Amino acid sequence: MSTTPRIGDSLSRTDGIEKVTGNASYAAEHFPPGLLYGWIVSSAIAKGRIKSIDDSATRKIPGVVEVITHKNRPHMALLDASYSEQVSPPGSPFRPLYDDKILYSLQPIAVVVADTLENARDAAALLRVTYDTEEFNTDFAIALEEKYEPKRKRSTFESPKPRGDAKKAFAESPVQHQARYHSGNHHHNPMEMHGTTVEWNDGKIVVYDKTQGSQNVQDYLSSVFGFSKKDVRVMNPYVGGAFGSGLRPQYQVVLATMAAKKLERSVRVTMTRAQMFSHVHRPEAIQDISLGADKNGQMQSIINDATSATSKFEDYMEVISNWGLMNYKCDNASAEYTLASVDTYTPGDMRAPGAATGMNLFEIAVDELAYAANVDPLQLRLLNYSEIDAMHKKPFTSKALREAYAEGAEKFGWSRRTQAPGSMRDGKELVGWGLATGMWDTMFQKTAARATLTPDGKLEVACATSDIGTGTYTVMTQVAGDVLGLPLADITARLGDSDLPAAPVEGGSWAAASTGAAVELACKSLADELFKAAGKIKGDPLEGAKRDEIAFVDGFIVVRANPFKRVSVKDVVAATGKDKLEVEETAKPGIADMASMLQKSRNTHSAIFAEVKVDEELRIVRVTRVVCAVAAGRIINPKTARSQILGGVVMGIGMALHEETFTDHKLGRFMNHNLAEYHIPANADIDNIEVIFVDEPDPEVTPLGVKGLGEIGIVGTAAAVANAVFHATGVRVRSLPVTVDKLL
Ligand code: MOS
C-alpha cells in the first residue's frame, strides 16, 4: 500500500511520469478525426493597412482548404468589451484578422488551412500581400521624449503617496547616489510554443489550448464568436511552461477557433518560435533612482521614478517603482510611475511582473549606495531594515527576511568577502560576490474545488486551475491526502478543464495558496460527510466518538483515543448505498481576511547571494554559485518548491547576463526571434544553486499559511549577479543584461 501524501512531504510530481514518458498530451498533440492544419501569415510591416491580398497561387497548392483573412473571416464581436478578459489592461484589445489595420510587426494577417502542416506552410509562402505603410516608432528612447498620458489608470498602479520630503532630504544627504537604470524587452520563451487544437463537434467545440486559464479562454471565445458558453470546453491539462505568456488568450486560439467555425472542421494552429516573439513580452523600462544616506549608510531619501513601455492600443502597467519604498526604512521617499508608448504588441506579465524589473534595478542602486557610504552591502541592508511595509505603513503578516539574510550569508560564506572591487581572485579569474533582496506579493484568489469519493476508496479532487509546470497537481494531491488520510495511489487530482469548478488564471504565484485552500475546504467537508455516514453504520464502529475525536489515517476513520476502533473509508461510502460522495466548496477571502488585508501587508521576501568569476581579459562572466534564501511561509512540498526557486534563479541569471530582445527600428521588428540569438541560460550557464527556505510560520497570510513561490526566485537574482560583476571588475553596469561589450 502506498503511503499517504501529506503537506510538507517532498513528493515527486504526480504528473512526472506522464511527462517524461511522453504520455502527457499538450495542446498541439491532440488528433481529432479529419484534423486540418492552419499556418499563420504574419505582417511584413509594423504599421499601416493591408491594401491587397492575392491568394490565387496559395489556393492552387494541393491540399489547401481555405485562406482566411479579414475579408472572409466569420462574424466577430463589434465591441472592445467583448474582447476584454481577466487579464486585459485598459484600452482596446487586439483583434486577430478583424480588419485591414496593422498595429505591429508580425501581426497575424491570414491563416492558410490545409490537409497537412507542410502543405499549409508551402501555400502560405505564396500569399501576395501589399500594404499602405504608416509612420511608426518602436524606439523606447524616442517614446520617452514624447508626452504620454495613460488612458485610464488602474488604482493599483497609482504612484504611492510621498512620505516626508524626498528631494530636500536627498539634497541634504552627505552620501548621495543618483543614476538611471534600464532593462530591455524580454520574451517568455516557454518550451511549449503557443498552439491550439479545436475539435469541432456539430457546432460545439473542445479547445485544447496552451493557456494559464481554461475558463478565461472559454469566456473569451464565447463572447468573441458568439458561442453559447456551454458549447465551448477548453482543456489545458498540461502546459509546457508559460511564465505569464499564457495569461491572456493569445491569437492562435482565435485563429484556430475562427477556422473551425468557418469550415465546421477540427483545426490546429500553432505558432513558430519566431511568432512567439509577436505577442506578449516584458516591457523595456527605465528607473531614475536617487538614494541619500548619512555617512554610516542610514537612508535619508529614496526617489524612484520609473517609466515602462506599452503599446499604442492598450496601457499595460505593472508595479515597478514601489518595491524599494516598501522594503526599506526611510523617512523621505517618493515614487512616480508612468508609461511611454511604442508600436509593438501590448507588453504583459512575465514572471514577477514589475518586481523583476523594479526590485532588481533598485537593488543595484542599493549596492551603489553601499559603496558610496563604504559599508558592506549586507550591513547596509540590515541598517535600513524595515520591520513593517514602510510604504503602506502596515505590519507584514510575517517577514523573516532577517533570517533569510543570516542563513543565506552563512551558507554562502559572506563574512569572508573583501569589499574592494577586484580584490578577490581565483587564478586568472576575478571573483565577485554580490547580494540583493527579493520581494513579491502573496495573493489569495477565489477558487472552487470538488472532492469525489467512490466505494472503491478512490478520491478525485478537481479544479479548473492550471499546472503550468509549477506543481499544482502535486500540491492538490498532498492537501487532499493530508485531510483525508488516503494513500497516494487512491488520490487523483484533475485540473486544466473549463468544465471543472471555477478558478482564475494561474498567475501571480497565487495558485498553491488558492487552489490548496479550495481543495482543503472540499476535503474537510467530505470528511464531515464521511463522519456522519459512519455514525449511521450498524453497530457504530466509532462508538459515539465526536467529530474532533476522530482522525483519517491510511484509508480509515479512527478514534484517536483508541485506534482499534475504526472503519474503512470504503466501507463508509458503501454503507451510504450511493455510487459516490461528492462535495464542492469555494475558498475565498472572507470578511476577517479582508480586514486583515487592510491592516497588514502580505509578501514573500528573499536574500540572494551570487558568485561570479570573470575572465580578466575577455570579460566573460560565469555565475559559479548562487544561494537563494526564501521566506515564503509554509512550504507544502520542499522538492517542487525548490524547483520553482531554481527556475526563477535561472531566469534571473538570464535577465542578468543574456536575455534581451532587440528591435530593428527601421523595420519596427524584434529581430533576435529565435533561441540562437535570444539566449536563455542553458546547462553550461548554470552551476551551483542552493535554495534555503527559512522557517516562517504564518497562519494569517492565507488559509494554509502558504505564500507562493512561482515568481520570487527571479526577483533580486539579476541584481545579485550584476552586483557581483561590479565587485569582480569595478565596472558598474546599469543597463541589463550585463553583456561582455559593457564590461570591456
Ligand atoms: Mo505569472 S507572470 O502571473 O504567470
Boltz pocket constraint, residues with backbone or C-beta under 6 A from the ligand:
constraints:
  - pocket:
      binder: B
      contacts: [[A, 212], [A, 242], [A, 243], [A, 244], [A, 245], [A, 247], [A, 349], [A, 350], [A, 351], [A, 352], [A, 353], [A, 506], [A, 507], [A, 508], [A, 509]]
      max_distance: 6.0
